[in-house]
Amino acid sequence: MFQKLKAPRKQQDGIMAMMRAVAADQRPSKVDLTVGLYKNELGQTPLMRAVRKADQELSHSRPNKAYVLPTGSPAFMSSMKQLAFGNDHNKWFIEGVQTPGASGALSLILKLVSYANPDAKVWVSDPTYLNHLPTIKAHQLDYGVHPYLDWQSMQFRRDEFHQWLATLGKSDVVIFHGSCHNPSGLKVDTNTLHAVADAAQKQGFFPIFDTAYQGLGDGVEQDAQGLRIVSEKVERLALSISCSKSFSLYSDRVGCAFVLGANQNEVDTAQAYLASYSRPTYWVPPNNGAEIVAKVLTTPTLKQEWQEELEEIRHRVQSLRHDLTLALQEHSDSPRFDYIKNNCGMFSMLPSTPEQMQHLREQYAIYGLMDGRINIAALKEVRIDYVAKCIDEVLHPKKFGSRPESRRGTNLNVSI
Ligand SMILES: Cc1ncc(COP(=O)(O)O)c(C=O)c1O
């Protein structure tokens, strides 16, 4: 069975390799900014208070752990619909399925796209979340990479983005990061969101929102703004949404896929396809975490407590951004890192080469991804000055030169 298998291409600098390297590094100065986990000042990834309470209550009261339907638990799905689309979501035709995380949701959505239109071309931003391209390729879909981040200034390539937007047509599909861009943390302004909505309406391309950080950018409601602005204009879109970060339920694999369509019949059909795709793989979704999320969102006291803690986390990450920016300003004696405080969510990128990231790792035990992504949400306040000093040391233009433009797209060469 396995004799003829060739080993898959190893990603020496991929996230798994980096996680192994971090674990093996015994230096006390080690700073791990690799994986997308929120960490508190003690370096721990806490289970949120309301989530723990809901979990404990359910462990006493749930009658069993019987299978749920392939579409998932109705209580979870309706709470998530409201969280994403808002209180007046009933004005739209929306149906969906519960999935193992947003990763499972995006995969089902892209399978539906490949069935509905095998000639579709799926666009992702340059750069994008490491799993986007492998997921698109797994469904044999054509793909393209659109302008997004200027790798020198770390600002939005607004003009090129708008020029590209104008070229889209009916067989194009675009994956937008619903809130907090991974890996750049770059915020897109409201005018651009309206331009996306207008273009999708006029030109008929299909938007997919991939939302993994609702509540960690500007707030729970604010972070759904892009999705809601586009939903007002278009007849059809899809959403994959994750509870990993915003409910601290990473390993429980909680998420869902939604489709918004022109009428009930259309979304019922799409939902039936999505549900059927889980049959040959995991059959019915995991429900432990989804039950916890439903309990939090449907119990007013728990919901309030969850929102308050999410706000605490959001403010803490913002303050880490602010302090890191100040420290970098001081060490570099320049405003070149000021974009970090204007980014949102867990990540920002350094204007670095892979060699510089390697140097940071080998010389100073500071671990980020090779494309320059660092997880600000894993920084400790007490390590900010050390991290800023080392980043300035390694990225100083006089030492290594600035990041060449040819670095564009460095995180897009991933294999599965
Ligand atoms: C844009 C994006 N989509 C999806 C995911 C994965 O979410 P999940 O853990 O729910 O599969 C992430 C990050 O982990 C992400 O950044």
The ligand as an ORCA input file, in Angstrom:
! r2SCAN-3c Opt
* xyz 0 1
  C      -8.095     33.436      7.992
  C      -8.182     32.177      8.793
  N      -9.102     31.249      8.478
  C      -9.205     30.110      9.177
  C      -8.372     29.832     10.224
  C      -8.506     28.510     10.940
  O      -9.581     28.487     11.821
  P     -10.002     27.164     12.589
  O      -9.087     26.975     13.731
  O     -11.403     27.441     13.044
  O      -9.981     26.037     11.623
  C      -7.401     30.785     10.587
  C      -6.444     30.629     11.668
  O      -6.230     29.810     12.386
  C      -7.309     31.961      9.842
  O      -6.388     32.887     10.142
*
